[in-house]
Amino acid sequence: GGSIIGGRHQRELVRFVRDYRTLLNAIPSAFFSVSGSAASRLETERAKARQFVAVFLDETGWHPAVTETIGGAMAYTKYNPFLRWFIKRAAKAAGGPTDTSRDHEATDWSQVERFVETFVKTVPVSSETPTLMSV
């Protein structure tokens, strides 16, 4: 999984998936993307979060069995001044929290649990499932 900052997933995550996409595509895999947009009350913002995932998967060539967009935390107190301003601006546009004097948790933990349960159902119970050593 990875988070979205400024409309994109981190370069390190993109690089990792590109480097290991053959392996990731050969084994059961899932991907979750964390963003403020995913937690928005506005459907247009949630659609943006899904589009960020679609672009990421297209750019990397990865085809996980399950994907999910999940709202995350806004750790305003841990951000540098520029990032705090940027995140506050994005949160305001998305109808999210803008009080920068504290951190905000927007994760729907039951959604995370459903994501894991859905992914587990895709994993075959077989000794023939590829592993890191067999791919």
C-alpha positions, 0 to 999 in steps of 0.5 A: 500500500501507499499514500497519495500526496499531491495527486501521486503515489510516492516515487519509491513505491512506483519504482518498487512496483515496476521493479517487482511487477513480474513477481507481484503479477505472479502471486496473489496480491492486493493494493490499498491507497491511502488519501484524504480524497478517499475519506471525502464526503464528496463523491467527486473526490472519492472518484479522484482517489480511485483514478489515482489508483488506476493511473498508478496501476497502469503506469506500473503494469501491476494487476492486483486481485483487489484494490481499495482506496482508504481514508488516512490520517492527516498528521498536521502536527508532523508536517513541515509548514509547506506540506501543512498548508498544501494538505489543509488546502486540499482538505478544504476543497474536499470537505475535510478537516482543516484544523492544523493544530491537531492531527485527524484520523479518517481511516474507516477500520471496518473498511480495512478489515473488509479489504483484507477479508476480500483479499484473503478469499482470492488466495488459493489454498494450495501447495502450488501457490507461487512463492518468492522462492519459486518465481 
